[in-house]
Amino acid sequence: MSIEPLASLDRSTLRERALEVLRAAILSGRYGPGDHLGEVELAGSLGVSRGTVREALRHLQQEGLVTAGNRGMLRVSTLSPHEVRELFRVREALEGLAVRELIASPGRGSAVAALRTALDQITDDGDPASRIEADLAFHLQLCRLSGNSMLVEAWQRLEGRMRVAILNGAAWQAPMMARDRHAPIVDAIEQGDVAAALAVVEEHMAAAAEHFAAASDPS
């Protein structure tokens, strides 16, 4: 599968561009879950050295988008149903903590306004890529507004695996991607209702876990 060659650039810029192109190829579905990513083929397609490709693939491994299999062969990551459920349980814990800290924050009012802005970007009739980006942006904003930098870092370390689950599961068809499934989280935060906000987050993540786990089940 070919990708557009990169122009002649300095080494650091070339490495960054190779990373961007390969990441985009995976996230767009050009390379699907389980597809082999060969250094020689990719270097030839991109018009760069194998070393540059190797560095980009190493970074994608750290993001969770690429996994080393038998004999070190690199493939686009896949998640088992069990791993998908684990992922969303961890997300529930992280975003539940974000909700608690946000409600306790003196800046709750401005945070609610920021969340409503993020909520406005979620549409039920946009193209799949835009809907996915808007959904993830909302949840990342929720974590950032908590003011807990370690929480944000933990969430971002899982983002690659979130995207793998989404790529496996036609996320734009999933009910939890809808705008009206996110609005109650913001409403509960605005009202200072911790129990209601946690219940919405729990239901949201449980629904996502079951949808994506089913999509990841090879049977």
Contacts in CASP RR format, 6 or more apart in sequence:
PFRMAT RR
TARGET T0000
AUTHOR 0000-0000-0000
METHOD contacts of the structure
MODEL  1
MSIEPLASLDRSTLRERALEVLRAAILSGRYGPGDHLGEVELAGSLGVSR
GTVREALRHLQQEGLVTAGNRGMLRVSTLSPHEVRELFRVREALEGLAVR
ELIASPGRGSAVAALRTALDQITDDGDPASRIEADLAFHLQLCRLSGNSM
LVEAWQRLEGRMRVAILNGAAWQAPMMARDRHAPIVDAIEQGDVAAALAV
VEEHMAAAAEHFAAASDPS
1 30 0 8 1.000
1 31 0 8 1.000
2 45 0 8 1.000
3 21 0 8 1.000
3 22 0 8 1.000
3 25 0 8 1.000
3 30 0 8 1.000
3 42 0 8 1.000
3 45 0 8 1.000
3 46 0 8 1.000
4 21 0 8 1.000
5 44 0 8 1.000
5 45 0 8 1.000
5 46 0 8 1.000
5 47 0 8 1.000
6 14 0 8 1.000
6 17 0 8 1.000
6 18 0 8 1.000
6 21 0 8 1.000
6 46 0 8 1.000
6 47 0 8 1.000
6 48 0 8 1.000
9 17 0 8 1.000
11 52 0 8 1.000
14 48 0 8 1.000
14 52 0 8 1.000
15 52 0 8 1.000
15 55 0 8 1.000
15 56 0 8 1.000
18 46 0 8 1.000
18 48 0 8 1.000
18 52 0 8 1.000
18 53 0 8 1.000
18 55 0 8 1.000
18 56 0 8 1.000
19 55 0 8 1.000
19 56 0 8 1.000
19 59 0 8 1.000
19 60 0 8 1.000
21 46 0 8 1.000
22 37 0 8 1.000
22 42 0 8 1.000
22 53 0 8 1.000
22 56 0 8 1.000
22 57 0 8 1.000
22 60 0 8 1.000
23 60 0 8 1.000
23 63 0 8 1.000
23 65 0 8 1.000
25 31 0 8 1.000
26 32 0 8 1.000
26 60 0 8 1.000
26 65 0 8 1.000
26 66 0 8 1.000
26 76 0 8 1.000
26 167 0 8 1.000
27 65 0 8 1.000
27 129 0 8 1.000
27 163 0 8 1.000
27 167 0 8 1.000
28 129 0 8 1.000
29 167 0 8 1.000
31 37 0 8 1.000
31 76 0 8 1.000
32 76 0 8 1.000
32 167 0 8 1.000
33 76 0 8 1.000
33 77 0 8 1.000
33 78 0 8 1.000
33 164 0 8 1.000
33 167 0 8 1.000
33 168 0 8 1.000
34 75 0 8 1.000
34 76 0 8 1.000
34 77 0 8 1.000
34 78 0 8 1.000
35 75 0 8 1.000
35 76 0 8 1.000
36 73 0 8 1.000
36 74 0 8 1.000
36 75 0 8 1.000
37 57 0 8 1.000
37 66 0 8 1.000
37 74 0 8 1.000
37 75 0 8 1.000
37 76 0 8 1.000
38 53 0 8 1.000
38 73 0 8 1.000
38 74 0 8 1.000
39 50 0 8 1.000
39 51 0 8 1.000
39 53 0 8 1.000
39 54 0 8 1.000
39 57 0 8 1.000
40 50 0 8 1.000
42 53 0 8 1.000
42 57 0 8 1.000
43 49 0 8 1.000
43 50 0 8 1.000
43 51 0 8 1.000
43 52 0 8 1.000
43 53 0 8 1.000
46 52 0 8 1.000
46 53 0 8 1.000
57 66 0 8 1.000
57 74 0 8 1.000
60 66 0 8 1.000
61 67 0 8 1.000
61 68 0 8 1.000
61 74 0 8 1.000
63 159 0 8 1.000
63 160 0 8 1.000
64 77 0 8 1.000
64 160 0 8 1.000
64 161 0 8 1.000
64 164 0 8 1.000
65 76 0 8 1.000
65 77 0 8 1.000
65 160 0 8 1.000
65 163 0 8 1.000
65 164 0 8 1.000
66 74 0 8 1.000
66 75 0 8 1.000
66 76 0 8 1.000
66 77 0 8 1.000
67 74 0 8 1.000
67 75 0 8 1.000
67 76 0 8 1.000
67 77 0 8 1.000
67 78 0 8 1.000
68 74 0 8 1.000
69 75 0 8 1.000
76 164 0 8 1.000
77 160 0 8 1.000
77 161 0 8 1.000
77 164 0 8 1.000
78 164 0 8 1.000
78 168 0 8 1.000
78 216 0 8 1.000
79 87 0 8 1.000
79 161 0 8 1.000
79 164 0 8 1.000
79 165 0 8 1.000
79 168 0 8 1.000
79 212 0 8 1.000
79 216 0 8 1.000
80 216 0 8 1.000
81 213 0 8 1.000
81 214 0 8 1.000
81 216 0 8 1.000
81 217 0 8 1.000
82 213 0 8 1.000
83 161 0 8 1.000
83 216 0 8 1.000
84 165 0 8 1.000
84 209 0 8 1.000
84 212 0 8 1.000
84 213 0 8 1.000
84 216 0 8 1.000
85 209 0 8 1.000
85 213 0 8 1.000
87 158 0 8 1.000
87 161 0 8 1.000
87 162 0 8 1.000
87 165 0 8 1.000
87 209 0 8 1.000
88 205 0 8 1.000
88 206 0 8 1.000
88 208 0 8 1.000
88 209 0 8 1.000
88 212 0 8 1.000
89 205 0 8 1.000
89 209 0 8 1.000
90 158 0 8 1.000
91 139 0 8 1.000
91 155 0 8 1.000
91 158 0 8 1.000
91 162 0 8 1.000
91 205 0 8 1.000
91 208 0 8 1.000
92 201 0 8 1.000
92 202 0 8 1.000
92 205 0 8 1.000
92 206 0 8 1.000
94 143 0 8 1.000
94 151 0 8 1.000
94 154 0 8 1.000
94 155 0 8 1.000
94 158 0 8 1.000
95 139 0 8 1.000
95 142 0 8 1.000
95 143 0 8 1.000
95 155 0 8 1.000
95 201 0 8 1.000
95 205 0 8 1.000
96 197 0 8 1.000
96 198 0 8 1.000
96 201 0 8 1.000
97 146 0 8 1.000
97 148 0 8 1.000
97 151 0 8 1.000
98 142 0 8 1.000
98 143 0 8 1.000
98 145 0 8 1.000
98 146 0 8 1.000
98 148 0 8 1.000
98 151 0 8 1.000
99 142 0 8 1.000
99 146 0 8 1.000
99 185 0 8 1.000
99 188 0 8 1.000
99 189 0 8 1.000
99 194 0 8 1.000
99 197 0 8 1.000
99 198 0 8 1.000
99 201 0 8 1.000
100 194 0 8 1.000
100 198 0 8 1.000
101 146 0 8 1.000
101 147 0 8 1.000
101 148 0 8 1.000
101 151 0 8 1.000
102 108 0 8 1.000
102 111 0 8 1.000
102 142 0 8 1.000
102 145 0 8 1.000
102 146 0 8 1.000
102 189 0 8 1.000
103 189 0 8 1.000
103 192 0 8 1.000
103 193 0 8 1.000
103 194 0 8 1.000
103 197 0 8 1.000
105 111 0 8 1.000
105 145 0 8 1.000
105 146 0 8 1.000
105 147 0 8 1.000
108 189 0 8 1.000
108 190 0 8 1.000
108 192 0 8 1.000
109 190 0 8 1.000
111 145 0 8 1.000
111 189 0 8 1.000
112 186 0 8 1.000
112 189 0 8 1.000
112 190 0 8 1.000
114 141 0 8 1.000
114 145 0 8 1.000
115 138 0 8 1.000
115 141 0 8 1.000
115 142 0 8 1.000
115 145 0 8 1.000
115 185 0 8 1.000
115 186 0 8 1.000
115 189 0 8 1.000
116 186 0 8 1.000
118 134 0 8 1.000
118 137 0 8 1.000
118 138 0 8 1.000
118 141 0 8 1.000
119 138 0 8 1.000
119 179 0 8 1.000
119 182 0 8 1.000
119 183 0 8 1.000
119 186 0 8 1.000
121 134 0 8 1.000
121 137 0 8 1.000
121 138 0 8 1.000
122 131 0 8 1.000
122 134 0 8 1.000
122 135 0 8 1.000
122 138 0 8 1.000
122 177 0 8 1.000
122 178 0 8 1.000
122 179 0 8 1.000
122 182 0 8 1.000
123 130 0 8 1.000
123 131 0 8 1.000
123 134 0 8 1.000
123 179 0 8 1.000
124 131 0 8 1.000
124 178 0 8 1.000
124 179 0 8 1.000
128 171 0 8 1.000
128 172 0 8 1.000
131 171 0 8 1.000
131 172 0 8 1.000
131 177 0 8 1.000
132 163 0 8 1.000
132 166 0 8 1.000
132 171 0 8 1.000
132 172 0 8 1.000
132 177 0 8 1.000
135 171 0 8 1.000
135 177 0 8 1.000
135 182 0 8 1.000
136 159 0 8 1.000
136 162 0 8 1.000
136 163 0 8 1.000
138 182 0 8 1.000
139 155 0 8 1.000
140 152 0 8 1.000
140 155 0 8 1.000
140 156 0 8 1.000
140 159 0 8 1.000
142 185 0 8 1.000
143 151 0 8 1.000
143 152 0 8 1.000
143 155 0 8 1.000
144 152 0 8 1.000
146 152 0 8 1.000
165 212 0 8 1.000
165 215 0 8 1.000
165 216 0 8 1.000
166 212 0 8 1.000
168 212 0 8 1.000
168 215 0 8 1.000
168 216 0 8 1.000
169 211 0 8 1.000
169 212 0 8 1.000
169 215 0 8 1.000
169 216 0 8 1.000
170 215 0 8 1.000
171 177 0 8 1.000
171 211 0 8 1.000
171 212 0 8 1.000
174 207 0 8 1.000
174 208 0 8 1.000
174 211 0 8 1.000
174 212 0 8 1.000
175 181 0 8 1.000
175 207 0 8 1.000
175 211 0 8 1.000
176 204 0 8 1.000
176 207 0 8 1.000
176 208 0 8 1.000
176 211 0 8 1.000
181 204 0 8 1.000
181 207 0 8 1.000
182 204 0 8 1.000
184 196 0 8 1.000
184 200 0 8 1.000
185 197 0 8 1.000
185 200 0 8 1.000
185 201 0 8 1.000
185 204 0 8 1.000
188 194 0 8 1.000
188 196 0 8 1.000
188 197 0 8 1.000
188 200 0 8 1.000
189 197 0 8 1.000
END
